[in-house]
Amino acid sequence: MIVFLNGDFLPAPRAKVSILDRGFLYGDGLFETLRVTGGRLFRWAAHMRRLREGAAYLRLRLPISDETLLERARELIRRNRLVEGLLRLTVSRGVGPPGYAPPARGRPTLAMSVQRLDRAAAMPRWRLVTASLRLTAGDPLARFKTCNKLPQVLARAEAVAAGADEALLLNTAGLAVEAAAANLFWIDRDTLCTPPLSSGALPGVTRAAVLELCRAKGLPVREAAPRAGQLRRAQGAFLTLSSRGIVEISWLDGHSLPRSPWTLRLWEDYHQMLRSEAV
């Protein structure tokens, strides 16, 4: 695999980051995971907008323009002959003096890598368990993909230990927020529902795309924050994430969830959008 690191394209084994990098020491950085389909990037502008907003909040200077970064991302895809997969972009504050205080001046570390994916012939179906960890309701950092994802890592480990595919995360108010690596949707009384961002949910790029599809097709949507027990009574539920698009929830905490024709329709519509909007 060829990777991009601080302006250079290198074989992955030769790409090295300092042990003193603040991303390694403190998780002081951001990342974005973008879907690649047909060798093109889906919703580049939306990912860059979230990355720029996160960098501004962290007071982290990005060392490259969006236009140049897009050129480098396309070149990385070309060099790896990637048709279907993911592009992972990571930026950290770089090397700095010991301690939590960010350096007044520094050189950020910027890296990109790719991962191959097989195109799904059918919509995936996952089993979920509710994690014991809780997210902080109203956490401002929840708006961004920071390099510190320990709650999500531990939640996923808990799910795997329970024989599930993914973990459902509640916030400190006991309300369902999202999965460890995905946004949450469910159908209640013929209305598509999703937790509001104020509950601690990430403003996911795929989440936004699904909401656009619903508005275009006139499907009723509302934001609500349910308890896990309410989800078990839903007419259907699914997750959205860049890597898989839409994934149906088949089982939650020992309870089977019904299949909804809405989920399959949105999965088909999303894949049409994916092919038509990639750049």
C-alpha positions as CSV (number, residue, x, y, z in Angstrom):
1,M,0.0,0.0,0.0
2,I,1.1,3.6,-0.8
3,V,0.3,6.2,1.9
4,F,0.5,10.0,2.0
5,L,2.5,11.5,4.9
6,N,3.4,15.2,5.2
7,G,3.6,15.8,1.5
8,D,5.1,12.6,0.4
9,F,3.8,9.4,-1.1
10,L,5.5,6.4,0.5
11,P,5.1,2.6,0.9
12,A,3.3,2.1,4.1
13,P,6.2,0.4,5.9
14,R,8.4,3.5,5.3
15,A,5.8,6.0,6.7
16,K,6.9,6.9,10.2
17,V,5.4,9.3,12.8
18,S,7.4,10.5,15.8
19,I,6.8,8.9,19.2
20,L,6.5,12.5,20.4
21,D,3.6,13.3,18.1
22,R,0.7,14.7,20.1
23,G,-1.8,12.6,18.2
24,F,0.0,9.5,19.7
25,L,0.6,11.0,23.2
26,Y,-2.8,12.6,23.8
27,G,-5.2,11.9,20.9
28,D,-4.7,15.6,19.9
29,G,-6.0,15.5,16.4
30,L,-8.9,14.8,14.0
31,F,-9.7,12.2,11.3
32,E,-12.2,11.7,8.5
33,T,-13.2,8.4,6.8
34,L,-14.4,8.9,3.2
35,R,-16.2,6.4,1.0
36,V,-14.5,5.7,-2.4
37,T,-16.7,4.3,-5.1
38,G,-15.7,3.8,-8.7
39,G,-12.3,5.4,-7.8
40,R,-14.1,8.6,-6.7
41,L,-14.7,10.3,-3.4
42,F,-18.3,10.6,-1.9
43,R,-19.2,14.0,-0.3
44,W,-15.7,15.3,-0.1
45,A,-16.9,18.9,0.7
46,A,-19.0,17.7,3.6
47,H,-16.1,15.8,5.2
48,M,-13.8,18.8,4.7
49,R,-16.3,21.2,6.2
50,R,-16.5,19.0,9.4
51,L,-12.7,18.7,9.5
52,R,-12.2,22.5,9.1
53,E,-14.8,23.2,11.8
54,G,-13.1,20.7,14.1
55,A,-9.7,22.2,13.5
56,A,-11.0,25.6,14.3
57,Y,-12.5,24.4,17.5
58,L,-9.2,22.6,18.5
59,R,-7.2,25.7,17.3
60,L,-5.3,23.3,15.1
61,R,-3.9,24.7,11.9
62,L,-4.4,22.6,8.8
63,P,-1.2,22.6,6.7
64,I,-2.8,22.4,3.3
65,S,-5.7,23.8,1.3
66,D,-8.8,21.8,0.5
67,E,-8.0,22.0,-3.2
68,T,-4.5,20.6,-2.8
69,L,-5.6,18.0,-0.4
70,L,-8.2,16.8,-2.9
71,E,-5.5,16.5,-5.5
72,R,-3.3,14.5,-3.2
73,A,-6.3,12.2,-2.2
74,R,-7.1,11.5,-5.8
75,E,-3.5,10.7,-6.5
76,L,-3.3,8.3,-3.6
77,I,-6.4,6.5,-4.9
78,R,-4.8,6.3,-8.3
79,R,-1.5,5.0,-7.0
80,N,-3.3,2.3,-5.0
81,R,-5.6,1.5,-7.9
82,L,-8.5,1.7,-5.5
83,V,-12.0,1.3,-7.0
84,E,-14.1,0.5,-3.9
85,G,-13.0,1.3,-0.4
86,L,-12.2,4.0,2.1
87,L,-9.8,6.9,2.4
88,R,-8.7,7.7,5.9
89,L,-7.4,11.2,6.5
90,T,-5.7,12.0,9.9
91,V,-4.3,15.3,11.1
92,S,-2.6,15.8,14.5
93,R,-1.1,18.8,16.1
94,G,2.3,17.2,15.5
95,V,5.4,17.1,17.6
96,G,5.5,19.4,20.6
97,P,7.0,19.9,24.1
98,P,5.8,17.6,26.9
99,G,2.6,18.6,28.6
100,Y,-1.0,19.2,27.7
101,A,-0.5,22.8,26.6
102,P,-0.5,23.1,22.8
103,P,2.7,24.5,21.4
104,A,2.5,28.1,20.2
105,R,4.0,27.1,16.9
106,G,4.3,23.7,15.4
107,R,4.0,21.6,12.3
108,P,0.9,19.4,12.1
109,T,1.1,15.8,11.0
110,L,-1.1,15.0,8.0
111,A,-1.6,11.4,6.8
112,M,-3.8,9.6,4.4
113,S,-4.3,5.9,3.8
114,V,-6.7,3.7,1.9
115,Q,-8.6,0.4,2.6
116,R,-10.3,-1.8,0.0
117,L,-13.9,-2.9,0.4
118,D,-16.1,-5.3,-1.5
119,R,-19.2,-3.7,-2.9
120,A,-22.2,-5.2,-0.9
121,A,-24.6,-7.2,-3.0
122,A,-27.3,-6.9,-0.3
123,M,-27.9,-4.7,2.7
124,P,-25.9,-5.8,5.8
125,R,-27.8,-6.7,8.9
126,W,-26.2,-6.3,12.3
127,R,-26.8,-7.5,15.9
128,L,-26.5,-4.8,18.6
129,V,-26.0,-4.7,22.3
130,T,-26.3,-1.7,24.6
131,A,-22.9,-0.7,26.0
132,S,-22.4,0.0,29.6
133,L,-20.4,3.2,28.9
134,R,-22.2,6.5,28.7
135,L,-21.6,9.5,26.4
136,T,-21.8,13.0,27.9
137,A,-25.0,14.7,26.8
138,G,-24.2,18.0,25.0
139,D,-20.5,17.3,24.8
140,P,-19.1,19.9,22.2
141,L,-16.4,17.5,21.1
142,A,-19.1,15.0,19.9
143,R,-19.5,17.2,16.8
144,F,-16.1,16.2,15.5
145,K,-14.2,13.0,14.8
146,T,-11.3,13.5,17.2
147,C,-8.4,11.0,17.5
148,N,-9.6,10.1,21.0
149,K,-12.3,7.5,20.6
150,L,-11.8,5.3,23.8
151,P,-15.5,5.2,24.7
152,Q,-16.3,3.9,21.2
153,V,-13.3,1.4,21.3
154,L,-14.4,0.0,24.7
155,A,-18.1,-0.1,23.6
156,R,-17.2,-2.1,20.4
157,A,-15.0,-4.5,22.5
158,E,-18.0,-5.0,24.8
159,A,-20.2,-5.8,21.8
160,V,-17.7,-8.2,20.3
161,A,-17.4,-10.0,23.6
162,A,-21.2,-10.4,23.6
163,G,-21.2,-11.9,20.1
164,A,-22.7,-8.8,18.6
165,D,-21.6,-6.7,15.6
166,E,-21.9,-3.2,17.1
167,A,-22.7,-1.4,20.3
168,L,-25.5,1.0,21.0
169,L,-24.4,4.0,23.1
170,L,-26.6,5.9,25.5
171,N,-25.8,9.3,27.0
172,T,-25.7,10.3,30.7
173,A,-29.4,11.0,30.5
174,G,-30.1,7.4,29.6
175,L,-31.1,8.2,26.0
176,A,-29.9,6.4,22.9
177,V,-27.5,8.5,20.9
178,E,-25.6,6.5,18.3
179,A,-23.7,3.3,17.7
180,A,-19.9,3.1,18.3
181,A,-19.2,3.9,14.7
182,A,-22.5,4.9,13.2
183,N,-25.6,7.1,13.5
184,L,-28.9,5.7,14.5
185,F,-32.3,5.7,12.8
186,W,-35.6,3.9,13.5
187,I,-39.2,3.9,12.3
188,D,-41.9,4.9,14.8
189,R,-45.6,5.2,13.7
190,D,-44.6,5.5,10.1
191,T,-42.1,8.3,10.8
192,L,-38.4,8.1,10.4
193,C,-36.6,9.2,13.6
194,T,-33.0,9.9,14.5
195,P,-31.4,11.4,17.7
196,P,-30.8,15.1,17.7
197,L,-27.2,16.3,17.6
198,S,-27.7,17.9,21.0
199,S,-28.0,14.5,22.6
200,G,-24.3,13.9,21.7
201,A,-24.7,12.3,18.3
202,L,-22.0,12.9,15.6
203,P,-23.2,15.0,12.7
204,G,-22.5,12.1,10.3
205,V,-22.1,12.7,6.6
206,T,-24.1,9.6,5.7
207,R,-26.7,10.6,8.3
208,A,-27.1,14.0,6.4
209,A,-27.3,12.2,3.1
210,V,-30.2,10.0,4.3
211,L,-32.1,13.0,5.7
212,E,-31.7,14.6,2.3
213,L,-33.1,11.5,0.6
214,C,-36.1,11.6,3.0
215,R,-36.8,15.2,2.3
216,A,-36.6,14.6,-1.5
217,K,-39.1,11.8,-1.3
218,G,-41.4,13.5,1.2
219,L,-40.9,10.9,4.0
220,P,-41.8,12.3,7.4
221,V,-38.7,12.7,9.7
222,R,-38.4,13.9,13.3
223,E,-35.5,14.1,15.8
224,A,-36.1,12.3,19.0
225,A,-33.9,10.8,21.8
226,P,-35.4,7.4,22.8
227,R,-34.5,5.0,25.5
228,A,-33.2,1.6,24.5
229,G,-36.5,0.0,25.4
230,Q,-38.4,2.2,22.9
231,L,-36.1,1.0,20.1
232,R,-37.1,-2.6,20.7
233,R,-40.7,-1.6,19.9
234,A,-39.8,0.2,16.7
235,Q,-41.1,-0.8,13.3
236,G,-37.6,-1.1,12.1
237,A,-34.1,0.4,12.7
238,F,-30.9,1.0,10.9
239,L,-27.4,2.6,11.2
240,T,-25.6,4.9,8.8
241,L,-21.9,5.1,8.4
242,S,-19.4,6.0,5.6
243,S,-17.9,2.5,5.3
244,R,-21.2,0.6,4.8
245,G,-23.8,3.2,4.0
246,I,-27.0,1.8,5.6
247,V,-27.0,-1.3,7.8
248,E,-30.2,-2.8,9.1
249,I,-30.4,-3.6,12.9
250,S,-31.7,-7.1,13.1
251,W,-31.4,-7.7,16.8
252,L,-31.0,-5.5,19.9
253,D,-30.2,-6.8,23.4
254,G,-31.8,-10.2,22.7
255,H,-34.8,-8.9,20.9
256,S,-35.4,-9.3,17.2
257,L,-36.4,-6.1,15.3
258,P,-38.8,-6.2,12.4
259,R,-37.7,-5.5,8.9
260,S,-39.1,-2.3,7.3
261,P,-39.6,-1.7,3.6
262,W,-38.4,1.9,4.3
263,T,-34.9,0.6,5.2
264,L,-34.5,-1.3,1.9
265,R,-35.8,1.6,-0.1
266,L,-33.4,4.0,1.5
267,W,-30.5,1.6,1.0
268,E,-31.2,1.4,-2.7
269,D,-31.7,5.2,-3.0
270,Y,-28.5,5.8,-1.1
271,H,-26.4,3.6,-3.4
272,Q,-27.8,5.5,-6.4
273,M,-26.7,8.7,-4.7
274,L,-23.3,7.3,-3.9
275,R,-22.7,6.5,-7.6
276,S,-24.0,9.8,-8.9
277,E,-22.4,12.2,-6.4
278,A,-18.9,10.9,-6.1
279,V,-16.2,13.2,-7.4
